[in-house]
Amino acid sequence: MNLFLQRAAAEFPETVIHFCPLSSERSEEVGRVVPDEPSIRKAHPEDSPYLLRCAQNHFRCLAWGLSLSLLIGANGRAAPERELPAPGYVTGRKTRDGTGKYYFDREIAHYMTHEGAPWLDRPEREVEERPDLVLQALQLKPGDVAADIGCGTGYFSWRMAQAVGAQGRVYGVEIQQEMLDLLAGKMKERAVTNVVGVLGTIEDPKLPQSVDLVLMVDVYHEFSHPAEMMAAICRRLKPGGRVVFIEYRGEDPAVPIKPLHKMTEAQLKKEMSVLPLTHVVTVETLPRQHLVIFQKTEGSPQRDKDTKTNR
Ligand SMILES: C[S@@+](CC[C@H](N)C(=O)[O-])C[C@H]1O[C@@H](n2cnc3c(N)ncnc32)[C@H](O)[C@@H]1O
């Protein structure tokens, strides 16, 4: 195991997975704003150790960003294994829906357990999330290889599978085997054969090959290890490959989702700034979410040997 992971595990023992029954909380929260929930920024402004932690966090994130570049490699060559500082995570005040673990001053949310799966297949999603517009914006081509990370029951996986066609493939990645079982059942019902379930870890999606596009719908804010996950995703992106985030708009108080389960575009851009990713466009046509597209920065190093051989 890399030294930085050992150090991260030692330094952040609080990152043990919480099996919080988000399903009921999530279904309660839909349809209403949660007015009393303090935002992260307002949570403890008078707390001077908090300000100190923020400053420390910024420096650690910068150091981590630099280390990520070293990890991913320079001038197209594989970087040697080396000791890296622990990612820029900071332990802070734990709010009701959060983990108390902060990344770029954002408290990481608990992830949704498989008990919430019915919420993912609610019919209202067609109107609330407009999957037709999402697929239009993804611009997938027949033959593309894509990944739906944190795919849940596959609400987007089968739609992506239609777009990439029989010659293409969609990897539906999950950390919960129960979700993968549900995904397999749904794909069978729909007679979809080009969606492949993958059991990833909280630090690595374990993508079996390089991909043209990675989609994360309502997932990124739940990653317990966003730095490690994104580094692993970048390594598995083909040159020019795209990473697409769909998150509830954190800028819009009218979006009836708890603050920790929303993200602003600015926050996403800040967190991606340490990675070999360039912001391409933010699509604002969805009713409650934004769709933020990044592309692998041209000339950025690629460590995986299969980049040229695999689709
Ligand atoms: C709110 S659900 C969204 C599911 C799906 N994207 C959708 O829109 O229907 C978030 C999912 O992300 C998964 N998840 C959280 N962290 C993950 C990680 N590091 N890798 C893969 N999946 C993850 C959770 O298990 C959960 O099923």
The ligand as a Gaussian input file, in Angstrom:
#p B3LYP/6-31G(d) Opt

LIG

0 1
 C      -27.127000       9.297000      -4.094000
 S      -26.608000       7.772000      -4.800000
 C      -26.700000       8.187000      -6.526000
 C      -26.856000       6.974000      -7.410000
 C      -26.877000       7.228000      -8.919000
 N      -25.757000       7.998000      -9.370000
 C      -28.155000       7.894000      -9.348000
 O      -28.137000       9.090000      -9.651000
 O      -29.193000       7.225000      -9.369000
 C      -24.874000       7.759000      -4.461000
 C      -24.211000       6.405000      -4.666000
 O      -22.793000       6.599000      -4.680000
 C      -22.181000       5.472000      -4.116000
 N      -20.819000       5.834000      -3.688000
 C      -20.417000       6.611000      -2.669000
 N      -19.075000       6.680000      -2.624000
 C      -18.606000       5.936000      -3.654000
 C      -17.312000       5.607000      -4.151000
 N      -16.201000       6.066000      -3.576000
 N      -17.236000       4.827000      -5.250000
 C      -18.347000       4.346000      -5.858000
 N      -19.596000       4.609000      -5.434000
 C      -19.732000       5.398000      -4.341000
 C      -23.101000       5.079000      -2.969000
 O      -22.918000       3.722000      -2.623000
 C      -24.480000       5.389000      -3.562000
 O      -25.069000       4.243000      -4.115000

